[in-house]
Amino acid sequence: TFTYSSANPILLSKILLEATQMPPLHFAYYNLFKPLNINELYYQQMPQNPDILADIDLTPLDFAKIGQLVLQD
């Protein structure tokens, strides 16, 4: 069964911030979105901590680009 836990994205964001010295959104932009030519990002940040992303909305084409990336390993 699946149970959502808000601790997971918070922990991952903190790990990324410590490892890369970049906010997670900047890391994702320069290492994932920009190379895939994904330019329109709609996102929400967690009110308690703006370094943590709460939600990212992408177009279907942009999701397809990420899916193709996963399929190609």
SVG drawing of the C-alpha trace seen along z (x, -y; Angstrom):
<svg xmlns="http://www.w3.org/2000/svg" viewBox="-2 -31 30 33">
<polyline fill="none" stroke="black" stroke-width="0.4" points="0.0,0.0 1.0,-3.6 1.0,-6.2 2.0,-9.7 4.5,-11.3 5.4,-14.9 8.7,-14.0 10.0,-12.4 10.2,-15.5 11.5,-17.5 14.3,-15.0 15.2,-14.8 15.3,-18.6 17.6,-18.9 19.9,-16.2 20.0,-17.9 20.7,-21.3 23.5,-19.9 25.1,-17.9 24.9,-20.5 24.8,-23.8 21.9,-24.8 18.2,-25.1 16.4,-22.0 14.6,-24.0 17.9,-25.4 19.4,-22.0 16.4,-20.5 16.3,-23.3 20.0,-23.2 20.4,-19.4 17.0,-18.2 14.6,-20.8 17.0,-23.0 18.8,-20.0 15.3,-18.7 14.3,-22.2 11.5,-22.4 11.1,-26.1 7.6,-26.6 7.6,-25.6 4.7,-26.2 5.5,-25.3 4.6,-25.9 7.0,-26.2 6.3,-24.9 5.2,-27.9 7.3,-26.7 10.5,-26.4 10.8,-28.1 13.7,-25.9 11.4,-22.9 9.1,-22.5 5.6,-21.4 4.3,-20.8 5.5,-21.1 3.1,-21.3 4.3,-20.5 2.7,-20.2 1.9,-16.8 4.8,-17.2 7.2,-18.0 6.1,-14.9 6.6,-12.9 10.2,-14.2 10.9,-13.0 9.2,-9.7 11.4,-9.2 14.5,-10.0 13.5,-7.3 12.8,-4.8 16.3,-5.5 17.9,-5.0"/>
</svg>
